[in-house]
Amino acid sequence: MTTLDHTDATHLKSQQDYVRYAMREGDWFTFGQMASYLRPFFGLVSEGGVAARIRDLRKEGFIVEGRKVKPGGKLNEYRMIPKSNGPQRRLF
């Protein structure tokens, strides 16, 4: 996941901006990992809040892939595929 400090974040205004910025390189993460990443900037962030921001990314036209951390397990991890000029399709 992208490393971010307060000097990098001067142009980021919302939780959605932070999630988009953090996911821009296509690294895999769980909702819990992203919530922990956002806490220094927003205080307590819920996994449900992260899930909502992921849905918002999809609405913006980004493709977000999901996969199981362990085969047969319940924990999922996600990554964002940057926008392209071609048609978008949802993979998960």
VOGU-3710 file (C-alpha; in Angstrom, 3 decimals, decimal comma):
1> mttldhtdat> 0,000/0,000/0,000  1,170/3,519/-0,759  2,961/5,298/2,088  1,408/8,624/2,952  2,287/11,344/5,419  0,674/14,668/6,229  2,909/16,598/3,802  1,796/14,378/0,894  -1,821/14,798/1,868  -2,189/18,568/1,466
11> hlksqqdyvr> -4,213/18,153/-1,756  -6,482/15,417/-0,352  -9,765/16,741/1,011  -11,989/13,763/1,812  -11,804/10,174/2,981  -12,642/9,192/-0,603  -9,610/11,142/-1,875  -7,354/9,301/0,598  -8,696/5,882/-0,392  -8,295/6,653/-4,110
21> yamregdwft> -4,745/7,948/-3,513  -3,769/4,922/-1,407  -5,123/2,456/-3,960  -3,683/4,098/-7,077  -0,702/1,716/-7,307  -2,840/-1,436/-7,343  -1,640/-2,983/-4,072  -3,900/-5,548/-2,359  -5,409/-4,701/1,071  -8,191/-5,744/3,420
31> fgqmasylrp> -10,801/-3,310/4,719  -9,086/-3,497/8,126  -5,704/-2,589/6,669  -7,170/0,406/4,836  -9,044/1,544/7,963  -5,762/1,439/9,925  -4,049/3,397/7,147  -6,697/6,151/7,308  -6,801/6,519/11,128  -3,933/9,052/11,430
41> ffglvseggv> -5,850/11,376/9,095  -9,484/10,793/10,137  -9,403/9,241/13,602  -11,586/6,185/14,001  -12,461/4,746/10,584  -14,697/1,689/10,305  -14,306/-1,169/7,871  -17,869/-0,394/6,761  -16,758/3,130/5,900  -13,917/1,739/3,793
51> aarirdlrke> -16,368/-0,599/2,022  -18,545/2,426/1,190  -15,559/4,286/-0,268  -14,764/1,218/-2,421  -18,336/1,275/-3,756  -17,884/4,976/-4,501  -14,723/4,203/-6,503  -16,701/1,744/-8,597  -19,343/4,416/-9,203  -16,538/6,725/-10,416
61> gfivegrkvk> -15,622/4,105/-13,034  -12,672/2,398/-11,367  -12,446/-1,371/-11,432  -11,925/-2,872/-7,985  -10,916/-6,524/-7,869  -11,479/-8,727/-4,855  -10,088/-12,082/-3,811  -9,968/-14,336/-0,764  -6,874/-13,946/1,415  -6,903/-17,721/1,999
71> pggklneyrm> -8,772/-20,167/-0,247  -12,058/-21,048/1,417  -11,621/-18,289/4,009  -13,935/-15,389/4,755  -11,439/-12,510/4,633  -11,202/-10,645/1,328  -8,633/-8,214/0,001  -9,073/-5,634/-2,732  -7,122/-3,602/-5,254  -8,043/-0,877/-7,706
81> ipksngpqrr> -7,265/-0,969/-11,402  -6,678/2,575/-12,713  -9,131/4,002/-15,229  -8,419/3,532/-18,908  -9,936/5,178/-21,939  -11,757/1,990/-22,920  -14,975/0,514/-21,536  -14,986/-0,453/-17,857  -16,298/-3,695/-16,469  -16,722/-4,836/-12,920
91> lf> -14,672/-7,881/-11,942  -16,014/-8,482/-8,419
//
